[in-house]
């Protein structure tokens, strides 16, 4: 299951009126962009009143997910769409709004879409076909997650707003076991069919796991008294990550993230008192942060039952840190503290093969926005002269992707073939969408004073946004 990132870039420049998604075809092996094709992505045929658009992500099948939005007669509306490579298609069930909540590696999409009567139904889009997931006799539903087999989970909602978790497979919607008088909703499913979610009863919320037909109260596995909590995710390895609060044996209040491995619930914490879950990969590795016995916040990795304090590996003194990105075999995290010359640094680090590598161009700060499937990071780093330049980190080396004149540059996205996309600041102070490739900055030729590219796939197709002036 692939859940959607919250790190999508949005246009928010007050002096501009409209933001449009941009779809750019770039021949990776060409020395020029003369054959590049720029396609503004607007509302698909049949939709009117949607003035803005925003690229979301490439799907594994090559389609591009994007949103259109605008102020319609019925009020503000936002519609999820896909560009198939030939045409744009709205993910619609007849109403004005829709949203995508998860995709899988096949390009299947689940979410919710509005009917003409204003109600919302969960949907699955597979192989170009939209399917209404139904409501099990209630008034609304939502598809929240799916696995690689195309099995969908979510919840229905009755006229009083009461929710009930469901599982949908091949046209059959099955309500999941829920205690009498309680509400439930499912939020995740793995390849094995394990489903996670929450049960709400008596005014309290409990993280739960539906496995092999049984309902498991995860908070009850922690050993805390009066335990409640929230769910995070379930991985294909079978690990379940959740948060629980309650009282320990000393009547002390505890609020911690946990991992359930099928036998017991293990607290994810460095000092036993605090911790925050930040993400997990399909292998069951987790990242988070918590306070050390010295009171500083440190990033950590939990892998195969062992804790690794990532911040301790930075070489900085009086250091703090937070995790940001996680892939199988590669972790991205932020570390701040003083170097050996007592200069304060705030840097992005890549953890691979047991070592933490700083992404730096000689300045005091750096940040990354994307990790490729091969473990390469891109972002922006301060140079020794204090100017931010786009960078690519690969195999322990940070490469300056350059800038024009004295302006800054930034890389938002990367692929596995060595290309990156972002923007650079031109001499007229315009922000120019660009491709970083082969040591050169290639202007994508967007006719706007503010544009950027933040997505690029392995076929060399990039996407971003540009602004139009009033």
C-alpha positions as CSV (number, residue, x, y, z in Angstrom):
1,X,0.0,0.0,0.0
2,X,1.2,3.5,-0.8
3,X,-0.4,6.3,1.1
4,X,-0.2,9.8,-0.3
5,X,2.4,12.2,0.9
6,X,1.6,15.4,2.8
7,X,4.7,17.1,1.3
8,X,3.0,18.2,-1.9
9,X,4.0,21.7,-3.0
10,X,1.2,24.2,-3.4
11,X,1.0,27.5,-5.1
12,X,0.4,30.4,-2.6
13,X,1.7,33.6,-4.1
14,X,-0.8,36.4,-3.3
15,X,-0.1,38.6,-6.4
16,X,-1.0,35.7,-8.7
17,X,-4.5,34.5,-9.4
18,X,-4.3,31.0,-10.9
19,X,-2.1,28.1,-10.3
20,X,-1.9,25.4,-13.1
21,X,-0.3,22.0,-13.1
22,X,2.3,21.5,-15.7
23,X,3.1,18.3,-17.5
24,X,6.3,18.3,-19.4
25,X,7.8,15.7,-21.6
26,X,11.6,15.8,-21.6
27,X,13.8,13.4,-23.7
28,X,16.4,12.4,-21.2
29,X,19.1,11.5,-23.7
30,X,18.7,14.7,-25.8
31,X,21.1,17.5,-25.5
32,X,18.4,20.1,-26.1
33,X,14.7,20.4,-25.2
34,X,13.6,21.4,-28.7
35,X,11.4,18.3,-28.8
36,X,10.0,18.8,-25.3
37,X,6.2,19.1,-25.1
38,X,4.6,21.3,-22.4
39,X,1.0,20.5,-21.5
40,X,-0.9,22.7,-19.1
41,X,-3.1,20.3,-17.1
42,X,-6.5,21.8,-16.6
43,X,-10.0,20.4,-15.9
44,X,-11.0,17.5,-18.1
45,X,-13.6,17.9,-20.8
46,X,-17.0,18.3,-19.3
47,X,-15.9,20.1,-16.1
48,X,-16.3,23.9,-15.9
49,X,-15.5,26.4,-13.2
50,X,-12.3,24.7,-12.1
51,X,-9.7,27.4,-12.4
52,X,-6.6,26.0,-10.6
53,X,-4.7,22.7,-10.9
54,X,-1.9,21.1,-8.9
55,X,0.2,18.0,-9.8
56,X,0.2,15.4,-7.0
57,X,2.3,12.4,-8.0
58,X,3.1,9.9,-10.7
59,X,1.5,6.5,-10.5
60,X,3.5,3.3,-11.1
61,X,1.6,2.7,-14.3
62,X,2.9,6.0,-15.7
63,X,-0.3,8.1,-15.2
64,X,-0.1,11.4,-13.4
65,X,-2.5,12.2,-10.5
66,X,-3.5,15.8,-10.2
67,X,-6.2,18.0,-8.8
68,X,-8.3,20.8,-10.2
69,X,-10.2,23.2,-8.0
70,X,-12.3,26.4,-8.2
71,X,-15.3,28.3,-6.8
72,X,-18.4,26.8,-8.3
73,X,-22.0,27.9,-7.8
74,X,-22.2,25.3,-5.0
75,X,-19.1,26.6,-3.4
76,X,-15.4,25.7,-3.5
77,X,-14.8,22.3,-5.2
78,X,-11.8,20.1,-5.7
79,X,-11.7,17.2,-8.2
80,X,-9.0,14.5,-8.4
81,X,-7.9,13.7,-12.0
82,X,-5.4,11.5,-13.9
83,X,-3.5,12.3,-17.1
84,X,-3.2,8.9,-18.9
85,X,-0.6,10.1,-21.4
86,X,-3.3,10.7,-23.9
87,X,-6.1,12.5,-22.1
88,X,-7.2,13.8,-18.7
89,X,-9.9,12.0,-16.8
90,X,-11.8,13.1,-13.8
91,X,-12.2,10.7,-10.9
92,X,-15.9,11.4,-10.6
93,X,-19.1,9.7,-9.5
94,X,-21.3,12.6,-10.8
95,X,-20.6,15.2,-8.2
96,X,-18.3,18.2,-7.9
97,X,-15.7,16.8,-5.5
98,X,-13.4,13.8,-5.2
99,X,-10.2,13.0,-3.4
100,X,-7.6,10.2,-3.5
101,X,-6.4,8.5,-0.2
102,X,-4.1,5.7,-1.4
103,X,-2.7,3.9,-4.4
104,X,-0.8,0.6,-4.9
105,X,2.1,-0.4,-7.1
106,X,-0.3,-1.3,-10.0
107,X,-1.6,2.2,-10.2
108,X,-5.0,1.3,-8.6
109,X,-6.5,4.3,-6.7
110,X,-9.0,4.5,-3.8
111,X,-10.7,7.5,-2.2
112,X,-14.0,9.1,-2.1
113,X,-16.1,10.9,-4.7
114,X,-19.3,13.0,-4.5
115,X,-22.6,11.9,-6.1
116,X,-24.9,14.4,-7.7
117,X,-27.0,14.5,-4.6
118,X,-24.0,15.7,-2.5
119,X,-23.3,12.4,-0.7
120,X,-19.8,10.8,-0.9
121,X,-19.1,7.2,-1.8
122,X,-15.8,5.3,-1.7
123,X,-14.4,4.4,-5.1
124,X,-11.8,2.2,-6.7
125,X,-10.2,3.1,-10.0
126,X,-8.6,0.1,-11.7
127,X,-7.4,-0.3,-15.3
128,X,-9.2,2.9,-16.2
129,X,-12.6,1.9,-14.7
130,X,-14.2,3.7,-11.7
131,X,-16.1,1.5,-9.3
132,X,-18.5,2.7,-6.6
133,X,-17.7,0.7,-3.5
134,X,-21.2,1.0,-2.1
135,X,-22.4,1.9,1.3
136,X,-23.7,-1.4,2.8
137,X,-27.2,0.2,3.0
138,X,-26.0,3.3,4.8
139,X,-25.7,6.9,3.3
140,X,-22.0,7.4,2.7
141,X,-18.7,5.5,2.5
142,X,-15.0,6.1,2.0
143,X,-12.2,3.9,0.7
144,X,-9.1,4.6,2.8
145,X,-6.5,2.0,1.7
146,X,-5.8,-1.0,-0.5
147,X,-3.2,-3.6,-0.9
148,X,-1.3,-5.0,-4.0
149,X,-4.1,-7.5,-4.6
150,X,-6.6,-4.7,-5.0
151,X,-8.5,-5.4,-1.7
152,X,-9.9,-2.2,-0.4
153,X,-10.8,-1.2,3.2
154,X,-12.6,1.8,4.5
155,X,-15.8,2.7,6.3
156,X,-19.5,3.3,5.8
157,X,-21.4,6.1,7.6
158,X,-25.1,6.2,8.5
159,X,-27.5,9.1,8.7
160,X,-26.3,9.9,12.2
161,X,-22.6,9.9,11.3
162,X,-21.9,6.5,12.9
163,X,-19.0,4.7,11.1
164,X,-18.5,1.0,10.4
165,X,-15.3,-0.5,9.0
166,X,-15.5,-2.6,5.8
167,X,-13.4,-4.8,3.5
168,X,-14.2,-4.8,-0.2
169,X,-12.9,-7.5,-2.6
170,X,-14.1,-8.2,-6.2
171,X,-17.4,-6.4,-5.8
172,X,-18.2,-7.8,-2.3
173,X,-18.3,-5.4,0.6
174,X,-18.0,-7.1,4.0
175,X,-18.4,-5.3,7.4
176,X,-15.6,-6.0,9.8
177,X,-16.3,-7.3,13.4
178,X,-17.1,-4.4,15.7
179,X,-18.2,-4.5,19.4
180,X,-21.9,-3.9,19.8
181,X,-22.7,-0.2,20.1
182,X,-19.3,0.9,18.9
183,X,-18.0,2.6,15.8
184,X,-15.1,1.5,13.7
185,X,-13.1,2.5,10.7
186,X,-10.3,0.8,8.8
187,X,-7.2,2.8,7.7
188,X,-4.8,0.2,6.3
189,X,-4.3,-3.2,4.9
190,X,-1.2,-5.2,4.0
191,X,-0.4,-7.9,1.4
192,X,-1.4,-10.7,3.8
193,X,-4.8,-9.1,4.3
194,X,-4.2,-7.8,7.9
195,X,-6.4,-4.7,8.4
196,X,-5.8,-2.0,10.9
197,X,-8.0,0.8,12.1
198,X,-9.7,2.2,15.2
199,X,-12.7,1.3,17.3
200,X,-14.6,4.1,19.1
201,X,-16.6,3.2,22.1
202,X,-17.7,4.9,25.3
203,X,-16.1,8.1,24.3
204,X,-12.7,6.5,23.8
205,X,-10.7,5.5,20.7
206,X,-8.7,2.2,20.5
207,X,-6.2,1.1,17.8
208,X,-7.2,-2.3,16.5
209,X,-6.0,-5.1,14.2
210,X,-8.3,-7.4,12.3
211,X,-6.2,-10.6,11.6
212,X,-7.5,-14.0,10.6
213,X,-11.1,-13.0,11.5
214,X,-10.2,-11.9,15.0
215,X,-10.3,-8.3,16.4
216,X,-7.2,-7.5,18.5
217,X,-7.1,-4.5,20.8
218,X,-3.6,-3.2,20.3
219,X,-3.7,-0.8,23.2
220,X,-4.5,-3.8,25.4
221,X,-1.2,-5.4,24.4
222,X,0.9,-2.6,25.9
223,X,0.4,-3.5,29.6
224,X,-0.8,0.0,30.3
225,X,-3.9,0.6,32.4
226,X,-6.9,2.3,30.9
227,X,-5.0,2.3,27.6
228,X,-6.4,4.1,24.5
229,X,-4.7,5.3,21.3
230,X,-4.5,5.8,17.6
231,X,-3.4,3.6,14.7
232,X,-0.5,4.5,12.3
233,X,0.1,1.7,9.7
234,X,0.6,-2.0,9.0
235,X,3.5,-3.2,6.8
236,X,3.7,-6.1,4.5
237,X,6.1,-7.7,7.0
238,X,3.1,-7.9,9.4
239,X,4.4,-5.2,11.8
240,X,1.7,-2.9,13.2
241,X,2.6,0.6,14.4
242,X,0.3,2.5,16.7
243,X,0.2,5.0,19.6
244,X,-1.1,4.3,23.0
245,X,-1.7,6.3,26.2
246,X,-2.4,5.1,29.7
247,X,-0.9,4.5,33.2
248,X,2.1,2.3,33.9
249,X,2.7,0.2,37.0
250,X,3.8,3.3,38.9
251,X,0.6,5.2,38.0
252,X,2.7,7.4,35.7
253,X,1.0,8.7,32.5
254,X,2.6,7.2,29.3
255,X,2.0,8.4,25.7
256,X,4.2,6.4,23.3
257,X,4.3,4.9,19.8
258,X,4.5,1.1,19.8
259,X,5.1,-1.7,17.3
260,X,3.2,-5.0,17.5
261,X,5.1,-7.9,16.1
262,X,2.3,-10.5,16.5
263,X,3.5,-11.5,19.9
264,X,3.9,-8.3,22.0
265,X,3.8,-4.5,21.8
266,X,7.2,-2.9,21.9
267,X,7.5,0.8,22.9
268,X,9.4,3.0,20.4
269,X,11.3,5.3,22.7
270,X,14.9,6.2,23.6
271,X,14.3,7.0,27.2
272,X,11.1,5.1,28.1
273,X,9.1,8.3,28.6
274,X,8.6,9.9,25.2
275,X,8.6,9.1,21.5
276,X,6.9,10.0,18.2
277,X,6.4,7.7,15.2
278,X,7.3,9.3,11.9
279,X,7.1,6.5,9.3
280,X,7.8,2.9,8.3
281,X,8.9,1.0,5.2
282,X,7.5,-2.3,3.8
283,X,10.2,-4.3,5.6
284,X,8.9,-3.2,9.0
285,X,11.6,-0.7,9.8
286,X,10.4,2.4,11.6
287,X,11.7,5.9,12.2
288,X,10.7,8.4,14.9
289,X,12.1,10.7,17.5
290,X,12.1,11.1,21.2
291,X,13.9,12.7,24.1
292,X,17.1,11.3,25.5
293,X,18.0,11.2,29.2
294,X,19.8,14.5,28.6
295,X,16.5,16.1,27.4
296,X,17.4,16.5,23.7
297,X,15.2,15.3,20.9
298,X,16.9,12.6,18.8
299,X,15.9,10.8,15.6
300,X,15.9,7.0,15.9
301,X,15.6,3.9,13.7
302,X,13.9,0.7,14.9
303,X,15.0,-2.2,12.8
304,X,14.8,-6.0,13.4
305,X,14.1,-5.4,17.1
306,X,17.0,-3.0,17.6
307,X,17.2,0.7,18.2
308,X,19.7,3.0,16.5
309,X,20.1,6.6,17.8
310,X,20.6,8.3,14.4
311,X,21.4,11.7,15.9
312,X,24.4,10.3,17.8
313,X,25.9,9.3,14.4
314,X,26.1,12.9,13.1
315,X,29.3,13.8,14.9
316,X,27.7,17.1,16.1
317,X,27.8,18.1,19.8
318,X,24.7,19.2,21.7
319,X,22.8,17.7,18.8
320,X,19.1,17.3,18.1
321,X,17.4,15.5,15.3
322,X,14.2,14.6,13.5
323,X,13.5,11.8,10.9
324,X,12.1,12.9,7.6
325,X,12.2,10.1,4.9
326,X,12.3,6.3,4.9
327,X,12.9,3.7,2.2
328,X,14.1,0.1,2.4
329,X,17.8,0.5,3.3
330,X,17.9,4.3,3.4
331,X,16.8,6.8,6.0
332,X,16.8,10.6,5.7
333,X,16.9,12.7,8.8
334,X,17.7,16.2,10.1
335,X,20.5,16.8,12.6
336,X,21.5,20.1,14.2
337,X,24.3,21.0,16.6
338,X,27.9,22.2,16.7
339,X,30.7,20.9,14.6
340,X,34.3,20.5,15.6
341,X,34.9,24.2,14.9
342,X,31.9,25.2,17.2
343,X,29.9,26.3,14.2
344,X,26.2,25.6,14.5
345,X,25.0,23.3,11.6
346,X,21.5,22.3,10.6
347,X,21.9,19.6,8.0
348,X,20.1,16.8,6.2
349,X,21.7,13.3,6.8
350,X,21.4,10.1,4.9
351,X,21.7,6.9,6.9
352,X,22.9,3.9,4.8
353,X,24.9,0.8,5.7
354,X,25.4,1.8,9.3
355,X,26.7,5.3,8.6
356,X,25.2,8.8,8.7
357,X,26.3,11.0,5.8
358,X,25.8,14.8,5.8
359,X,24.4,16.4,2.7
360,X,26.5,19.6,2.6
361,X,27.9,22.0,0.2
362,X,30.1,23.8,2.7
363,X,27.5,26.0,4.3
364,X,25.6,25.8,7.6
365,X,22.3,24.2,6.4
366,X,20.7,21.8,4.0
367,X,17.3,20.1,3.5
368,X,16.1,17.4,1.2
369,X,12.7,16.9,-0.4
370,X,12.9,13.5,-2.1
371,X,14.6,10.1,-1.9
372,X,14.8,8.0,-5.0
373,X,14.2,4.2,-5.0
374,X,17.9,3.8,-5.3
375,X,18.6,5.8,-2.1
376,X,19.7,9.1,-3.7
377,X,18.5,12.4,-2.1
378,X,17.9,15.8,-3.6
379,X,17.2,19.2,-2.1
380,X,18.9,22.5,-1.4
381,X,22.1,23.2,0.6
382,X,23.8,26.4,1.6
383,X,27.2,26.9,0.0
384,X,30.2,28.4,1.7
385,X,29.2,31.8,0.3
386,X,25.7,31.5,1.9
387,X,23.7,30.9,-1.3
388,X,21.3,27.9,-1.5
389,X,22.0,25.6,-4.4
390,X,20.3,22.4,-5.5
391,X,22.1,19.3,-4.6
392,X,22.1,15.5,-5.2
393,X,23.5,13.2,-2.6
394,X,24.6,9.8,-4.0
395,X,27.0,7.1,-2.6
396,X,28.3,9.3,0.1
397,X,29.0,12.4,-2.1
398,X,27.0,15.6,-2.3
399,X,27.0,17.2,-5.8
400,X,26.3,20.8,-6.4
401,X,23.7,20.9,-9.2
402,X,24.5,24.5,-9.8
403,X,22.7,27.8,-10.2
404,X,22.8,30.7,-12.7
405,X,24.5,34.1,-12.0
406,X,24.2,34.6,-8.2
407,X,20.7,33.3,-7.7
408,X,19.6,30.2,-5.7
409,X,18.3,26.9,-7.0
410,X,16.5,24.0,-5.5
411,X,15.7,20.3,-6.4
412,X,12.3,19.0,-5.4
413,X,12.2,15.6,-7.1
414,X,14.4,12.9,-8.5
415,X,14.3,9.5,-10.3
416,X,16.5,6.4,-10.5
417,X,18.3,7.5,-13.7
418,X,20.2,10.4,-12.2
419,X,17.9,13.3,-13.2
420,X,16.3,15.9,-10.8
421,X,13.8,18.7,-11.2
422,X,13.1,21.9,-9.3
423,X,13.6,25.5,-10.0
424,X,16.3,28.2,-10.3
425,X,16.2,31.9,-9.8
426,X,16.9,33.8,-13.0
427,X,18.6,37.2,-13.3
428,X,15.2,38.9,-13.6
429,X,14.3,37.3,-10.3
430,X,11.8,35.0,-11.9
431,X,11.5,31.4,-10.6
432,X,12.1,29.0,-13.5
433,X,11.1,25.3,-13.6
434,X,14.1,23.3,-14.6
435,X,15.7,19.9,-15.1
436,X,19.1,19.1,-13.6
437,X,20.8,16.6,-15.9
438,X,24.4,15.8,-16.9
439,X,25.8,18.7,-14.9
440,X,23.6,21.2,-16.7
441,X,20.5,23.2,-15.7
442,X,17.9,22.9,-18.4
443,X,15.1,25.6,-18.3
444,X,11.8,23.9,-19.1
445,X,10.6,26.9,-21.0
446,X,7.5,27.7,-19.0
447,X,6.0,31.1,-19.9
448,X,5.6,32.3,-16.3
449,X,7.5,34.4,-13.8
450,X,6.9,31.7,-11.2
451,X,7.2,28.0,-12.1
452,X,8.7,24.9,-10.6
453,X,8.9,21.1,-11.3
454,X,8.6,18.7,-8.4
455,X,8.0,15.3,-10.0
456,X,10.0,13.3,-12.5
457,X,9.7,9.6,-13.4
458,X,12.2,7.2,-14.8
459,X,10.9,7.9,-18.4
460,X,12.0,11.5,-18.0
461,X,8.5,12.9,-17.8
462,X,8.3,15.8,-15.3
463,X,5.5,17.7,-13.7
464,X,5.1,20.8,-11.7
465,X,3.1,24.0,-11.6
466,X,3.2,27.6,-12.8
467,X,1.3,30.7,-11.9
468,X,-0.7,33.1,-14.2
469,X,-0.9,36.7,-13.3
470,X,-4.2,38.7,-12.9
